[in-house]
Amino acid sequence: MLVQPADGEHRSIAEAMGAFTRWADYPLMVVTVGSPDGEISGCLAGFVTQRSIQPPRFLVCVSKVNHTYFVAERVTGIALHLLGADQTDLASLFGEQTGDTFDKFEHCHWRPRATGAPVLSDCAAWLEGLIISRSSVGDHQALLIRPQAGGSGSHSGLLTLKTAPKFQPGRPA
């Protein structure tokens, strides 16, 4: 038996996802990693969420076509950075440039941390953690992290998907 869509129901999954995510708003974060051989990388990420209170855990998803993904394959730790409401330039740097051809870290202040991940000096808050598991979740790789350190930055507010300008990704998702 064929079921007709009800009022407001979408015929395709793409339409349904668009209708659903149009209502959602996500904080934009910069994810950074540093490999044992000294290669560093970072990208703008919208798929980051707390997964557990006790023990504390975060889930970070990185696009499999992103330069950061290829560096993250060789690391044990990662840093997350919440961006302040006024940090659209930093979001643009990490979202519109690709680490394959451009050194993003020459254009911002940062310092290495215990896991080797660079921590950005300018942000609203940061968190560094160890990667405790990895799994494929479609076109992204999910990294489950156990926080190790963190701190507050000097920027206030929160840059979100809806408050940020429309960026042109350095690579397609």
C-alpha positions in Angstrom: 0.0 0.0 0.0 1.4 3.4 -1.0 1.2 6.0 1.8 0.8 9.6 0.7 2.8 12.3 2.6 0.7 14.1 5.2 0.5 17.9 5.2 4.0 19.3 5.8 5.7 15.9 5.2 8.4 15.9 2.6 8.7 13.4 -0.2 12.5 13.0 -0.1 15.0 12.6 2.7 17.0 15.6 1.4 13.8 17.8 1.7 13.1 16.4 5.2 16.7 17.0 6.4 16.6 20.5 5.0 13.3 21.3 6.8 14.6 19.8 10.0 18.0 21.5 10.1 16.6 24.8 9.0 15.3 25.1 12.5 18.4 23.9 14.3 21.3 26.2 15.2 24.8 24.9 16.1 27.8 26.6 17.6 30.7 26.8 15.1 34.0 25.5 16.5 37.5 25.3 15.2 39.0 21.9 15.6 42.8 21.6 15.6 45.2 18.6 15.6 49.0 18.2 15.6 50.7 15.0 14.4 53.8 13.4 16.0 55.9 14.5 13.0 54.9 18.2 13.6 52.2 18.6 11.0 49.3 20.8 12.3 45.9 21.3 10.8 42.5 22.8 11.7 39.0 23.2 10.3 35.7 24.8 11.1 33.3 22.2 12.5 29.6 22.4 13.1 29.2 18.7 14.1 30.5 18.8 17.7 28.5 17.8 20.8 28.9 16.7 24.4 28.2 13.0 24.6 28.4 12.3 28.3 28.5 14.2 31.6 30.1 11.5 33.7 32.6 10.5 32.5 33.0 13.7 30.4 33.0 13.1 26.7 32.7 15.1 23.4 32.0 13.8 19.9 33.7 15.7 17.0 32.9 14.9 13.4 35.5 15.8 10.7 34.8 15.6 7.0 36.7 12.8 5.3 37.8 15.1 2.4 39.2 17.7 4.8 43.0 18.1 5.2 42.4 18.0 9.0 40.9 14.5 8.7 44.1 13.1 7.1 46.3 14.7 9.9 43.8 13.5 12.6 44.2 9.9 11.4 47.8 10.1 13.0 47.1 11.9 16.2 46.1 11.0 19.8 44.6 14.3 20.8 42.5 17.2 19.5 41.6 20.7 20.6 38.1 22.3 20.3 37.6 26.1 20.2 34.3 27.9 20.7 34.3 31.1 18.7 33.0 34.4 20.1 30.2 36.2 18.3 32.7 38.6 16.7 35.1 36.0 15.3 33.8 35.6 11.8 37.3 36.3 10.4 38.7 33.4 12.3 35.8 31.2 11.3 36.4 32.2 7.7 40.1 31.4 8.0 39.4 27.9 9.2 36.3 27.3 7.1 37.2 28.8 3.7 40.9 27.9 3.4 42.2 24.4 3.0 45.3 23.2 4.8 46.4 21.4 1.6 47.6 24.7 0.1 47.4 27.3 2.8 49.0 27.6 6.3 46.2 28.9 8.4 48.4 29.0 11.5 50.6 31.7 10.1 47.5 34.0 10.3 46.5 33.4 13.9 48.1 33.1 17.4 48.4 29.7 18.9 50.5 27.5 21.2 51.1 23.8 21.3 49.5 21.8 24.1 50.2 18.4 25.7 48.5 16.4 23.0 50.3 18.2 20.2 47.2 20.0 19.1 47.6 23.7 18.7 45.3 25.8 21.0 44.2 29.1 19.5 44.9 32.2 21.7 41.8 34.0 20.5 38.5 32.2 21.2 35.6 32.2 23.6 36.7 28.9 25.2 38.9 25.9 24.4 39.0 22.2 25.3 41.8 19.7 24.7 41.3 16.0 24.8 42.5 12.5 24.0 40.8 10.6 21.2 39.4 7.4 22.7 37.6 6.0 19.7 37.0 6.7 16.0 34.1 5.6 13.8 32.9 6.3 10.3 29.6 8.2 10.2 28.9 8.6 6.5 31.0 11.3 4.9 32.5 12.3 8.3 34.8 10.6 10.8 33.5 10.7 14.4 36.1 11.2 17.1 35.1 10.5 20.7 37.3 12.5 23.0 38.1 12.5 26.7 38.8 16.1 27.9 42.2 16.7 29.5 42.4 20.5 29.8 40.5 23.6 28.9 40.2 27.3 29.5 38.3 30.5 28.8 39.2 33.0 26.1 38.7 36.8 25.8 35.8 36.7 23.3 32.2 36.8 24.4 29.0 35.6 22.8 28.8 32.6 20.5 29.2 32.3 16.8 26.6 29.9 15.4 25.6 28.5 12.1 22.7 31.0 11.9 24.7 34.1 13.0 27.7 33.5 10.8 27.9 34.7 7.3 27.6 32.1 4.5 31.1 30.7 4.1 32.5 29.1 0.9 34.2 25.9 2.1 37.8 25.3 1.2 36.7 21.8 0.2 33.2 20.4 -0.3 31.8 18.4 2.6 
